Amino acid sequence: MLRRHLLAATLAAPSIAHAQTFDRPLRIIVPNAPGGTSDILARLIATPLGKLVGQSVVVENRTGAGGNIGADHVAKSPPDGTAMLLLDVSVLATNPFLFTRLPFDVEKDLATVNMLIYAPYILAARNTLAVPDAAALAAYVKANPGKLNFGNAGAGTLTHLVSVALAASWGGGMTQVPYRGGAPALLAVVSGEADLTMAGATQSMPYVTQGQMRGIAVSGPRRLATLPDLPTFAELGWPHPNAGTWQGVLVQGNTPPAVVAKLEEALRQVMQEPAVRQRVAELGGEPRTDGARAFREQLRADTASLGKVIREHNITLDQ
């Protein structure tokens, strides 16, 4: 009898999300260009999430205004959980300091659901750039302030903020070139249009492992197994050693708690699926699904710390 009950419970577990019935397809809104970390992750989870919630899940890219267009779309969507915002949460932490007025309130108009993954940044250079390693790069920037072009994922993004802080720690500066997302910035380095860039390992690792650009260093707590020769920021004594892309999902702020809870659990289950975990690991990331409350706490902490960086370096959207 006990065995039969355990088996029944096991079979029922994957259908937890079905306790909330969605009467129409779900949409994952990605507020940046196709090919970036958020886009890669959204397309990875769409099918398994759809199976759990009993509806199809489609991915929509709504770019522009530093992520505000996509975020505002979700903030003004019906509060039923069918429109989900998936993005690097640093966008929501920095935009309040970069825009004089946002069309939405991060605290009131967006409800955190679950964090999904953390992936460290890979700092990479075009293959023809004559700086073979991290020490040579730091020395070059110090001796030639402003000469190197750094392709960031957009003015005010974390890649912009961290690269400014890095250059300052080296005693120099780099010319910041904003692109509409990490993917275009990576392509700019591949083509030689930009000298350097930095992006989450989930999107940048293939370019490095396939020899389209040269890895310099990696953020995060440890070296990447796929690129063991790249030193960490911490090893090098560089600032922001734990910088990286924290990807999470939010919904409209007035979405009923029960709906948020069902999506939170569904996303947790998706990120535990072996195929998903394997793919995330291959891309240099790791699942982080600590729930809506932990997500909100981290968002608040990041808002405070990144706001400090913006003020200290006088970062503006015109830089």
HUFEN-V340743 format. One record per pair of residues at least 6 apart in sequence whose ideal C-beta (glycine too) atoms are under 6 Angstrom apart, sorted by sequence separation. I is the first residue (numbers start at 1). J is the second residue. D is the distance in whole Angstrom. If there is no record, write none. Layout:
# HUFEN-V340743
((I & J & D) (I & J & D))
This chain:
# HUFEN-V340743
((50 & 56 & 5) (77 & 83 & 4) (131 & 137 & 4) (153 & 159 & 5) (167 & 173 & 5) (179 & 185 & 4) (188 & 194 & 4) (207 & 213 & 5) (218 & 224 & 6) (50 & 57 & 4) (62 & 69 & 5) (152 & 159 & 5) (167 & 174 & 5) (208 & 215 & 4) (234 & 241 & 4) (30 & 38 & 5) (49 & 57 & 5) (62 & 70 & 4) (152 & 160 & 4) (189 & 197 & 5) (233 & 241 & 4) (30 & 39 & 5) (74 & 83 & 5) (131 & 140 & 5) (223 & 232 & 6) (46 & 57 & 4) (62 & 73 & 6) (74 & 85 & 4) (186 & 197 & 6) (30 & 42 & 5) (185 & 197 & 5) (215 & 227 & 6) (218 & 230 & 5) (46 & 59 & 6) (150 & 163 & 5) (186 & 199 & 6) (217 & 230 & 6) (28 & 42 & 4) (71 & 85 & 6) (92 & 106 & 5) (217 & 231 & 5) (218 & 232 & 6) (219 & 233 & 5) (215 & 230 & 5) (43 & 59 & 6) (271 & 287 & 4) (42 & 59 & 5) (177 & 194 & 6) (182 & 199 & 4) (271 & 289 & 5) (67 & 87 & 6) (182 & 203 & 6) (186 & 207 & 6) (268 & 289 & 4) (190 & 212 & 5) (155 & 178 & 4) (67 & 91 & 4) (150 & 174 & 4) (152 & 176 & 6) (154 & 178 & 5) (189 & 213 & 5) (219 & 243 & 5) (220 & 244 & 6) (219 & 244 & 5) (141 & 167 & 6) (148 & 174 & 5) (149 & 175 & 5) (150 & 176 & 6) (151 & 177 & 5) (152 & 178 & 6) (34 & 61 & 5) (145 & 172 & 4) (146 & 173 & 5) (264 & 291 & 6) (142 & 170 & 5) (145 & 173 & 5) (149 & 177 & 5) (151 & 179 & 6) (153 & 181 & 5) (264 & 292 & 5) (26 & 55 & 5) (66 & 95 & 6) (75 & 104 & 4) (141 & 170 & 5) (142 & 171 & 4) (146 & 175 & 5) (153 & 182 & 4) (25 & 55 & 5) (33 & 63 & 6) (142 & 172 & 4) (22 & 53 & 6) (25 & 56 & 5) (26 & 57 & 5) (27 & 58 & 5) (28 & 59 & 5) (29 & 60 & 5) (30 & 61 & 5) (31 & 62 & 6) (32 & 63 & 6) (72 & 103 & 5) (141 & 172 & 4) (72 & 104 & 5) (138 & 170 & 4) (153 & 185 & 6) (22 & 55 & 5) (27 & 60 & 5) (29 & 62 & 6) (75 & 109 & 4) (151 & 185 & 4) (17 & 52 & 4) (75 & 110 & 6) (163 & 198 & 6) (17 & 53 & 5) (18 & 54 & 6) (31 & 67 & 4) (151 & 188 & 5) (151 & 189 & 6) (31 & 70 & 3) (159 & 198 & 5) (31 & 71 & 6) (29 & 70 & 5) (151 & 194 & 3) (29 & 73 & 6) (42 & 86 & 5) (29 & 74 & 5) (149 & 194 & 5) (200 & 245 & 3) (149 & 195 & 5) (150 & 196 & 5) (151 & 197 & 4) (148 & 195 & 4) (248 & 295 & 5) (38 & 86 & 5) (38 & 87 & 5) (26 & 82 & 5) (27 & 83 & 5) (28 & 84 & 5) (29 & 85 & 5) (30 & 86 & 6) (31 & 87 & 5) (24 & 82 & 6) (28 & 86 & 5) (98 & 156 & 4) (22 & 82 & 6) (224 & 284 & 5) (94 & 156 & 5) (126 & 189 & 5) (126 & 192 & 5) (129 & 195 & 5) (90 & 158 & 4) (126 & 195 & 6) (169 & 239 & 5) (125 & 196 & 5) (166 & 238 & 6) (165 & 239 & 5) (123 & 198 & 5) (165 & 240 & 6) (121 & 198 & 5) (162 & 240 & 5) (205 & 283 & 6) (122 & 201 & 5) (137 & 216 & 6) (205 & 284 & 5) (119 & 200 & 4) (120 & 201 & 6) (162 & 243 & 5) (202 & 283 & 4) (119 & 201 & 5) (122 & 204 & 5) (134 & 216 & 5) (119 & 202 & 5) (134 & 217 & 5) (201 & 284 & 3) (202 & 285 & 5) (124 & 208 & 6) (127 & 214 & 6) (66 & 154 & 6) (124 & 213 & 5) (125 & 214 & 5) (66 & 156 & 6) (124 & 215 & 5) (125 & 216 & 6) (122 & 215 & 6) (123 & 216 & 5) (123 & 217 & 5) (122 & 218 & 5) (134 & 231 & 6) (120 & 218 & 5) (121 & 219 & 4) (120 & 219 & 4) (120 & 220 & 3) (134 & 236 & 5) (63 & 180 & 6) (121 & 243 & 6) (121 & 244 & 5) (120 & 244 & 4) (119 & 244 & 6) (118 & 244 & 6) (119 & 245 & 5) (118 & 246 & 5) (117 & 247 & 5) (116 & 247 & 5) (116 & 248 & 6) (115 & 248 & 4) (114 & 249 & 6) (113 & 249 & 4) (113 & 250 & 6) (112 & 250 & 5) (113 & 251 & 6) (110 & 250 & 4) (111 & 251 & 5) (111 & 253 & 5) (110 & 253 & 5) (176 & 319 & 6) (109 & 253 & 4) (111 & 255 & 5) (36 & 181 & 5) (108 & 253 & 5) (36 & 182 & 5) (33 & 180 & 5) (36 & 183 & 5) (113 & 260 & 6) (33 & 181 & 4) (35 & 183 & 3) (161 & 309 & 5) (32 & 181 & 4) (111 & 260 & 6) (164 & 313 & 5) (33 & 183 & 5) (113 & 263 & 5) (114 & 264 & 5) (113 & 264 & 5) (114 & 267 & 4) (116 & 271 & 6) (88 & 245 & 5) (89 & 246 & 5) (88 & 247 & 6) (89 & 248 & 5) (156 & 317 & 6) (40 & 202 & 6) (155 & 317 & 5) (37 & 200 & 4) (40 & 203 & 6) (86 & 249 & 5) (117 & 280 & 6) (37 & 202 & 5) (84 & 249 & 5) (85 & 250 & 5) (119 & 284 & 6) (37 & 203 & 5) (119 & 285 & 4) (36 & 203 & 6) (84 & 251 & 6) (117 & 285 & 4) (118 & 286 & 6) (81 & 251 & 5) (117 & 287 & 6) (118 & 288 & 5) (117 & 288 & 6) (79 & 252 & 4) (115 & 288 & 5) (81 & 255 & 5) (77 & 252 & 5) (79 & 254 & 4) (114 & 289 & 5) (79 & 255 & 5) (81 & 259 & 4) (113 & 292 & 6) (112 & 292 & 5) (115 & 295 & 5) (81 & 263 & 6) (112 & 295 & 4) (112 & 296 & 5) (41 & 247 & 5) (37 & 245 & 5) (93 & 302 & 4) (89 & 299 & 6) (93 & 303 & 4) (97 & 307 & 5) (94 & 306 & 5) (53 & 266 & 6) (93 & 306 & 5) (97 & 310 & 5) (52 & 266 & 5) (98 & 317 & 6) (49 & 270 & 5) (48 & 270 & 5) (45 & 270 & 5) (48 & 273 & 6) (44 & 279 & 6) (20 & 259 & 5) (20 & 262 & 4) (19 & 262 & 6) (17 & 262 & 5) (16 & 265 & 5) (17 & 266 & 4))
